[in-house]
Every structure is written in structure tokens, then in C-alpha cells.
Amino acid sequence: MEFNVSRFKIIFLVIKSGMKSVEKADKIVVMNEGKVESVGRHDELLKNSILYKEMVKKSQQTEKHIY
């Protein structure tokens, strides 16, 4: 049996505190208090979403911290 994945739309939901894998996504949905705040690629959201920009900044600070 042959299985052709090109016929299917695949959606991954990632809930994550680190941003590295999220940055590579085709579409990122930023939610705040259960509502969509903005949608776009990483570079678009850095320009258009204050909330996303803050999340990236906090994630980078956390990555630099040595436990």
C-alpha cells in the first residue's frame, strides 16, 4: 500500500517555552488570554507583534542563564 502525504494538510501544535524550534515554523499563532494576538512567520512577528518580540527576548535571556 502506498501512502502519499502530499494530499494531507499537516498541522503541528507546539506549546513551548523555548523559541528555537518555533522560529522555523511556516506559521506561528501568538495567543494571549485565549485569543489570537497575531499570526505570521518569525521575522514578520518580530516586526508586528510586541508580545512575540517580548517572548523571544525572554527566551534568549533564559537560554543564556547557566543553572
C-alpha positions in Angstrom: 0.0 0.0 0.0 1.4 3.4 -1.0 0.8 6.4 1.3 1.0 9.9 -0.3 1.4 12.6 2.4 1.3 15.4 -0.1 -2.5 15.1 -0.2 -2.8 15.9 3.5 -2.6 19.2 5.4 -0.4 18.6 8.5 -0.7 20.9 11.5 1.6 20.7 14.5 0.6 22.5 17.7 3.7 23.3 19.7 3.4 24.7 23.2 6.8 25.6 24.3 8.9 27.9 26.4 12.0 27.8 24.2 11.7 29.6 20.9 14.4 27.8 18.7 12.1 25.2 17.1 9.2 27.7 16.9 11.3 30.2 14.8 11.4 27.7 11.9 7.7 27.2 11.6 5.8 28.3 8.4 3.1 29.9 10.5 3.1 30.9 14.2 0.0 31.8 16.0 0.5 34.0 19.1 -2.2 33.8 21.6 -2.9 35.9 24.7 -5.6 35.0 27.2 -7.2 32.6 24.8 -7.4 35.0 21.9 -5.3 35.2 18.8 -3.0 38.2 19.1 -1.1 37.8 15.8 -0.2 35.2 13.1 2.8 35.1 10.8 6.4 33.8 10.4 9.1 34.5 12.9 10.5 37.5 11.0 7.0 39.0 10.5 6.1 38.7 14.1 9.3 40.3 15.3 8.2 43.4 13.3 4.5 43.3 14.1 3.9 41.7 17.5 5.1 43.3 20.7 4.1 40.2 22.6 6.0 37.8 20.4 9.1 40.1 20.5 8.9 40.0 24.3 8.6 36.2 24.3 11.7 35.9 22.1 13.6 38.3 24.3 12.8 36.4 27.5 13.6 33.1 25.8 17.0 34.3 24.8 17.7 35.6 28.3 16.7 32.1 29.7 19.0 30.3 27.2 21.9 32.4 28.3 21.3 31.6 32.0 23.6 28.9 33.5 21.9 26.7 36.1 
